[in-house]
């Protein structure tokens, strides 16, 4: 069910879960943006949930949504005719002389896909009114394309996580000093 102004929730967590499930159906990710607390008791009285692309875009990316780019596969080392003639020493001989310690291997670094910020205005604002959380402002419109395939929306950041049942199971294993690998090793 889409949130609407005046909708009430018993707790902030229920409000967040409701907006997150709405975001999963609509295929976008959410984050908690700003909040307000009372000065005396430091009690949370206002919370804003927004689209994950809420921030102002950086100057270098322009805010444009770019398709994912795969890392290029490097071409094999071009071999010169002179290099073909040279024989490479066996690996074990290299280890004995200690020359392998001096050579530094280049490790491939995986480039992470950054989230392109588009200053999206989609958000939900909830306030604590009479002990319940009420939606006081809701914007549904996005200024960027949403995830095309519903099957991919589970990989968005706000939709990842461990279910409460799995967390409880892991807590029980931890309290018994068991790891998951040990448990699954003995399951027939």
N, C-alpha and C positions, 0 to 999 in steps of 0.2 A: 504494500500500500504506500502510495506517495505521501510524504509528509505534507502537512498543511498548517497554516497559521492557526493557533489555538489547540493543536494536538497536544495531549499531555502524557507524560511518562512518570512512572514511580521513582526512577533513579536515572542518574546521568549515564550509567553504563547501558541501561535499556535504550535510552535515546540514541546513544552512539551505535549500538548494535542494530537498531532499526534503520538508521541512516546508512550504515554500512551494508546491510542486506539490500536496501533500495539501490545503492551504488553498484552492488554486484549484479543485480538484475538489469540496470541501465548500462553496465560495463564501463565503470570508471572507478578510480581509487579515491579515498578520502584521507584527510588528516585533521588533527585538532589544531586550530589556528590560534585564536586569542581567547583569553579568559579574564574574568574579573572576580576579585575576592573582596569581602567586607574588610574594612580597615581594622576593626576591633578584634573580631573573632577569627579572621583569616579564612572564613568559610567561602567556598566557591559558590558564586551566585549567578554567573553567566558564562556560557561556553559556546564557541563558534566552531562548527565543523565545516570544512570547505573541500573543494576539489583539490587533488594533489598537484595540479598545475596552477595554483592560485598566485604564486609570486610573480613579481614583475620580471620580464625576461632580461637576461644579461645582454650587454651591448654587443658582444661578439657572436651570439647565436641568433639574434634577431627574433627569437621567439617562434620561428617557423618550425613546424613539426617535420622532421626529416625521417625518411624511411630507415629502418635499421640497416647498418652496413656491416658486412662480414669482414673480418680481418683478411687481408690478401694473403694468399699462400705464396711464400717466397719461392722463387725459382731455384732449382738446384744449383749449386756452385758451378759456375762455368769452368770447365776444365781446359787448360791450355795443353798443347802438345808436349811442352817441356815438362809439365807437372805429371803427365801420364807416365813418363819415363822413370820418374823417381819412385823408388819403392818406399812405402810407409813401414816403419818398424812395427812389429807386433805389439798388441796392447800390453801384454805382460812385460815386455822389455821396457816400455815407456814407464811403467810403474816402478820398475827396479831402479831406473836412473833418476826418478823423481822429477822428470820434466812435465808430467801431467799436473803437478801441483802449481806450476807457474802459469799454465794456460788457464784462462778464465773462460768458462762456458757462458755463452749468452743465453739467458733464460727468456723465453717468450712471455711477455706480459699481456694478459688479457685486458682488452679495453672494455670497460664497463659502459653500458648504455646510460647516458645521463638523461634525466627527465627534463624535457624542454618546457620551460615555463612560458605560459601564454597569458597570464593575468586573468585567468578564468574567474568568472563572477558567481559560479554555482556554489551555494552555501546554505547552511541551516544554522540559525541562532536559537539557542534555548536559554531560558532564564528560570531561576528558582522562584516560583510564586506559590505561596501558601504550602510549602513543603513538597511540591511536585514540580517537575521540569516541564515548562510549556514552550512550544515553538512560537517565537515572536517574529521571526523573519525567515522566509524561504525563497531561494532563487533556484530554478531548475535548469536554466539555459546555460549551455557551454559554448565557448568560442573556439573549440578544437574538435577534431574527430574523435569519437569514442572507439573503443576496441571493436574491431570488426567481427571477430568470431567469439561467441559466448564461451566456448571451451577455453579460451585464452584468458578470460577475466579472472580466473582463480590464481593466476600468477602475478596479479597486481599487488602492490605492497600491503594494502590494508586488508586484503583477503587471504593472506598467507598466515599460517600459524598452526598450532597444535590444538586439537579439540580438548575440551575439559576432561573427557573420559581418558584420553591418552595422557594428559598431564597427571591425572590421578594415578594411573598405572605406573608412570615413570617415577612418581613420588614414592609409591609403595616399593618399587624396586630399589630406589636409592636408600630408603630406610632399612632395607634388608641387606644392603651392601652388595647388590647384584647389578650387573650391567645388562643391557638389552642383548648383547651378543651371547652372553652365558645363558640367558633364558631361552633364546631362540635356538641355541645349540641343542638343548635337551628336549625340545618339543618334538614329539613324533610326527 
